[in-house]
Amino acid sequence: MISQFFVLSQRGDNIVFRDYRGEVPKGSAEIFFRKVKFWEDGGLEEAPPVFNVDGVNYFHVKVVGLLFVATTRVNASPSFVLELLQRIARVIKDYLGILNEDSLRKNFVLVYELLDEVIDFGYVQTTSTELLKSYVFNEPLVIDAARLSPLGPGSIFAQGTKRMPGIAVTKSVVATEPGGRRREEIFVDIIEKISITFSSSGYILTSEIDGTIQMKSYLTGNPEIRLALNEDLSIGRSQGPVYGYRSSSGSGAVILDDCNFHESVRLDNFDMDKTLSLIPPDGEFPVMNYRMTQEF
């Protein structure tokens, strides 16, 4: 249960504010930003994602430079609230296509309608883009992606024609093409974060890969799709190939320490040929999360 939800810009401007229960003072956004801006507690350079000020618990995540914040006076689960903030940001991005200060301000009516459907009196109702389409009918005002500068560390490696077309990441799942038509498209991204610890002499002490197979669907009619993974994929380091499956290349197998799948994924044929069957919901969602700690 949360009392308030708001979105702040990097300057501390209040872009979106919704008070669900009236239990927290109205000046909470200013109190939060001042605390985060001049954090001096515990010897940390930055404020932690969760902290308490005068009996109010503040939870926040930073998404593309915007601060998504929730407040409550009850002892709520931090992991639950932080995951909720991430999902709200994802839902808003699904609808607006582009998540930034300009798109939020130009689509504030749609954003508030989404917030009223996602949360009711502080209690979460749904964060599914597909289910929300049955209740939210406002059309987004699409922001021109051509005048946006690329964000993120990966943008420094994009040069010339190697850069991904803007429509792949800036298209709303509810906006239609001119003439009322929809383009049948689906995008799949593999996002990996590599963490390595080196010794003072330059040797690798620990290495880990956290990966996600991310999918964004614009398909109509709820078709079933199949996603084929590496046939030499194994899960679990101690047991070798799992589910009675033998690797065809021996040491060349891809070994994952652990993984989890989206609720829409069916694993009927995973044992035999490492394929995932699913009916993709609307919007962006993680098909699979995995972790690998073997040497690479």
C-alpha positions as CSV (number, residue, x, y, z in Angstrom):
1,M,0.0,0.0,0.0
2,I,1.3,3.4,-0.9
3,S,0.1,6.9,0.0
4,Q,1.5,9.0,-2.8
5,F,3.2,8.7,-6.2
6,F,5.0,11.4,-8.0
7,V,7.6,12.0,-10.7
8,L,10.3,14.6,-10.4
9,S,12.7,16.0,-13.0
10,Q,16.4,16.4,-12.5
11,R,15.8,20.0,-11.4
12,G,13.2,18.9,-8.8
13,D,10.2,20.0,-10.8
14,N,7.0,18.1,-10.0
15,I,5.8,16.6,-13.3
16,V,3.2,14.1,-12.0
17,F,1.7,13.9,-8.5
18,R,-1.1,11.7,-7.2
19,D,-2.1,11.5,-3.6
20,Y,-4.1,8.3,-3.0
21,R,-4.8,8.4,0.8
22,G,-4.1,11.8,2.2
23,E,-1.8,10.5,4.9
24,V,1.4,12.2,3.9
25,P,1.9,16.0,3.9
26,K,1.6,17.7,0.5
27,G,5.1,19.0,0.7
28,S,6.6,15.5,0.6
29,A,8.0,16.0,-2.9
30,E,10.0,19.0,-1.9
31,I,11.2,17.3,1.3
32,F,12.2,14.2,-0.7
33,F,14.2,16.2,-3.4
34,R,16.0,18.3,-0.8
35,K,17.0,15.1,1.1
36,V,18.2,13.4,-2.0
37,K,20.0,16.5,-3.4
38,F,21.9,17.1,-0.1
39,W,22.3,13.6,1.3
40,E,24.7,13.5,4.2
41,D,23.7,10.4,6.2
42,G,25.7,7.3,6.7
43,G,28.8,8.4,4.8
44,L,27.1,7.6,1.4
45,E,27.5,9.9,-1.6
46,E,24.0,9.2,-2.9
47,A,20.7,8.6,-1.2
48,P,19.7,4.9,-0.9
49,P,16.6,3.9,-2.8
50,V,14.6,3.6,0.5
51,F,14.9,6.0,3.5
52,N,12.7,7.4,6.2
53,V,12.1,11.1,7.1
54,D,9.8,12.1,10.0
55,G,7.9,8.8,9.9
56,V,7.4,8.8,6.1
57,N,9.0,6.1,4.0
58,Y,10.3,7.2,0.6
59,F,11.0,4.8,-2.2
60,H,12.5,5.9,-5.5
61,V,14.1,4.7,-8.7
62,K,15.7,6.7,-11.4
63,V,14.5,6.0,-15.0
64,V,16.1,8.0,-17.9
65,G,16.9,10.9,-15.6
66,L,13.4,11.0,-14.0
67,L,12.8,10.2,-10.3
68,F,9.8,7.9,-9.8
69,V,8.9,8.1,-6.1
70,A,6.3,6.5,-3.8
71,T,5.6,7.4,-0.2
72,T,3.9,5.5,2.7
73,R,3.7,5.5,6.4
74,V,3.2,1.8,6.7
75,N,6.0,-0.8,6.8
76,A,5.7,-1.8,3.1
77,S,8.1,-4.3,1.4
78,P,10.9,-2.3,-0.3
79,S,11.3,-4.8,-3.1
80,F,7.6,-4.7,-3.8
81,V,7.4,-0.9,-4.0
82,L,10.6,-0.6,-6.1
83,E,9.4,-3.2,-8.5
84,L,6.0,-1.4,-8.7
85,L,7.8,1.9,-9.6
86,Q,9.7,0.1,-12.4
87,R,6.6,-1.4,-13.8
88,I,4.7,1.9,-13.7
89,A,7.6,3.5,-15.7
90,R,7.4,0.6,-18.2
91,V,3.6,0.9,-18.6
92,I,3.9,4.7,-19.2
93,K,6.7,4.1,-21.7
94,D,4.5,1.5,-23.5
95,Y,1.8,4.0,-23.9
96,L,3.8,7.1,-24.7
97,G,6.5,5.4,-26.7
98,I,9.1,7.8,-25.3
99,L,9.6,8.3,-21.6
100,N,10.9,11.8,-20.8
101,E,9.8,15.1,-19.3
102,D,8.4,16.5,-22.5
103,S,6.3,13.4,-23.2
104,L,4.9,13.3,-19.7
105,R,3.9,16.9,-19.7
106,K,2.2,16.7,-23.1
107,N,0.3,13.5,-22.1
108,F,-0.5,14.3,-18.5
109,V,-4.2,13.4,-19.0
110,L,-3.3,9.9,-20.3
111,V,-0.7,9.5,-17.5
112,Y,-3.2,10.3,-14.7
113,E,-5.7,8.0,-16.3
114,L,-3.1,5.2,-16.2
115,L,-2.2,5.9,-12.6
116,D,-5.9,5.8,-11.5
117,E,-6.3,2.3,-13.2
118,V,-3.0,0.9,-11.9
119,I,-3.5,2.0,-8.2
120,D,-6.8,2.4,-6.4
121,F,-6.6,4.0,-2.9
122,G,-3.0,3.0,-2.6
123,Y,-3.6,-0.6,-3.6
124,V,-2.2,-2.0,-6.8
125,Q,-4.8,-3.3,-9.3
126,T,-2.7,-4.2,-12.4
127,T,0.5,-3.3,-14.2
128,S,-0.3,-5.2,-17.4
129,T,-0.3,-3.0,-20.5
130,E,-2.6,-5.6,-22.2
131,L,-5.3,-5.4,-19.5
132,L,-5.1,-1.6,-19.2
133,K,-6.0,-1.3,-22.9
134,S,-9.6,-2.4,-21.9
135,Y,-9.9,0.6,-19.5
136,V,-7.7,3.4,-20.9
137,F,-9.0,5.0,-24.1
138,N,-7.0,8.2,-24.5
139,E,-4.6,8.3,-27.4
140,P,-1.1,9.5,-26.7
141,L,0.4,12.6,-28.3
142,V,3.4,11.1,-30.0
143,I,6.7,13.0,-29.5
144,D,9.0,13.4,-32.5
145,A,11.9,11.0,-31.9
146,A,14.1,12.6,-34.5
147,R,15.0,15.5,-32.3
148,L,15.8,13.4,-29.3
149,S,19.5,12.8,-28.5
150,P,20.4,9.1,-27.8
151,L,20.4,8.2,-24.2
152,G,22.5,5.6,-22.3
153,P,26.1,4.4,-22.5
154,G,25.3,2.2,-25.5
155,S,24.6,5.3,-27.6
156,I,28.3,6.2,-27.8
157,F,28.9,3.1,-29.8
158,A,26.2,3.7,-32.3
159,Q,27.5,5.3,-35.5
160,G,25.9,6.0,-38.9
161,T,23.6,3.2,-40.2
162,K,24.5,0.9,-37.4
163,R,22.1,2.8,-35.1
164,M,18.8,1.0,-34.4
165,P,15.8,2.8,-36.1
166,G,14.1,5.1,-33.7
167,I,10.7,3.4,-34.2
168,A,12.0,0.2,-32.6
169,V,12.1,1.8,-29.2
170,T,10.0,5.0,-29.4
171,K,6.7,3.6,-30.8
172,S,3.6,3.5,-28.6
173,V,1.7,0.2,-28.3
174,V,-1.6,1.9,-28.6
175,A,-1.0,4.5,-31.3
176,T,-2.0,3.5,-34.8
177,E,-0.3,4.3,-38.1
178,P,-1.8,6.9,-40.4
179,G,-5.0,5.6,-42.0
180,G,-5.9,3.5,-38.9
181,R,-3.6,0.6,-39.7
182,R,-1.1,-1.1,-37.5
183,R,2.3,-2.5,-38.5
184,E,2.8,-6.1,-37.5
185,E,6.2,-5.9,-35.7
186,I,8.0,-7.5,-32.9
187,F,11.4,-6.6,-31.4
188,V,13.7,-8.8,-29.4
189,D,16.7,-7.4,-27.5
190,I,19.3,-9.2,-25.4
191,I,20.6,-7.0,-22.6
192,E,23.6,-8.2,-20.6
193,K,25.4,-6.5,-17.6
194,I,28.9,-7.8,-17.0
195,S,30.4,-7.4,-13.5
196,I,34.1,-8.3,-13.0
197,T,36.4,-7.9,-10.0
198,F,40.1,-7.6,-10.7
199,S,43.0,-8.2,-8.2
200,S,45.7,-5.6,-7.8
201,S,47.9,-7.6,-10.2
202,G,45.3,-7.6,-12.9
203,Y,43.9,-11.1,-12.5
204,I,40.1,-11.7,-12.6
205,L,38.8,-12.7,-9.2
206,T,35.1,-12.9,-9.9
207,S,33.0,-12.5,-13.1
208,E,29.3,-12.5,-13.6
209,I,26.8,-11.9,-16.3
210,D,23.2,-10.8,-15.6
211,G,21.1,-11.0,-18.8
212,T,17.6,-10.4,-20.0
213,I,15.8,-11.3,-23.2
214,Q,13.5,-8.4,-23.7
215,M,10.6,-8.4,-26.1
216,K,8.3,-5.6,-27.4
217,S,5.3,-6.7,-29.4
218,Y,3.0,-4.9,-31.8
219,L,1.3,-8.0,-33.2
220,T,-2.5,-8.1,-33.4
221,G,-4.6,-11.2,-32.9
222,N,-2.5,-12.7,-30.1
223,P,-0.5,-15.1,-32.3
224,E,1.7,-17.8,-30.8
225,I,5.4,-17.4,-31.4
226,R,8.4,-19.6,-30.7
227,L,11.8,-18.4,-29.6
228,A,14.7,-20.8,-30.2
229,L,17.7,-20.7,-27.8
230,N,21.1,-22.3,-28.1
231,E,20.7,-26.1,-28.3
232,D,23.7,-26.5,-26.1
233,L,22.1,-24.5,-23.3
234,S,22.3,-26.0,-19.8
235,I,20.9,-24.7,-16.5
236,G,22.8,-25.5,-13.3
237,R,26.6,-25.9,-12.9
238,S,26.8,-28.9,-10.6
239,Q,24.6,-31.3,-12.6
240,G,25.9,-30.6,-16.1
241,P,23.3,-30.8,-18.8
242,V,19.8,-30.8,-17.2
243,Y,16.5,-32.5,-18.1
244,G,18.4,-35.5,-19.4
245,Y,19.8,-33.4,-22.3
246,R,23.3,-34.0,-23.6
247,S,25.4,-31.2,-25.1
248,S,26.5,-31.9,-28.7
249,S,29.7,-29.9,-28.2
250,G,30.8,-30.8,-24.8
251,S,32.8,-27.9,-23.3
252,G,31.2,-25.5,-25.7
253,A,27.9,-25.6,-23.9
254,V,26.3,-22.5,-22.5
255,I,25.8,-23.0,-18.8
256,L,23.5,-20.8,-16.8
257,D,23.6,-20.7,-13.1
258,D,19.9,-19.9,-12.9
259,C,17.1,-18.3,-14.8
260,N,13.4,-17.5,-14.7
261,F,10.7,-16.9,-17.4
262,H,7.8,-14.6,-18.0
263,E,4.4,-16.0,-16.9
264,S,3.3,-16.2,-20.5
265,V,6.1,-18.6,-21.5
266,R,5.4,-22.3,-21.9
267,L,8.2,-24.7,-21.5
268,D,6.6,-27.8,-23.2
269,N,9.4,-28.3,-25.7
270,F,12.2,-26.7,-23.7
271,D,13.6,-30.1,-22.7
272,M,13.8,-31.4,-26.2
273,D,14.9,-28.5,-28.5
274,K,15.3,-25.5,-26.2
275,T,12.4,-23.5,-27.7
276,L,10.1,-21.2,-25.8
277,S,6.5,-20.9,-26.8
278,L,4.5,-17.8,-25.8
279,I,1.6,-15.5,-26.8
280,P,3.3,-12.1,-26.3
281,P,1.3,-9.5,-24.4
282,D,1.2,-6.0,-25.6
283,G,4.1,-3.8,-24.6
284,E,7.6,-4.5,-23.4
285,F,8.3,-7.4,-21.1
286,P,11.2,-9.7,-20.1
287,V,10.9,-13.1,-21.7
288,M,13.7,-14.6,-19.7
289,N,16.2,-13.4,-17.0
290,Y,19.4,-15.4,-16.5
291,R,22.7,-15.3,-14.5
292,M,26.0,-16.9,-15.4
293,T,29.2,-16.9,-13.4
294,Q,31.4,-19.2,-15.4
295,E,34.6,-17.9,-16.9
296,F,34.2,-15.9,-20.1
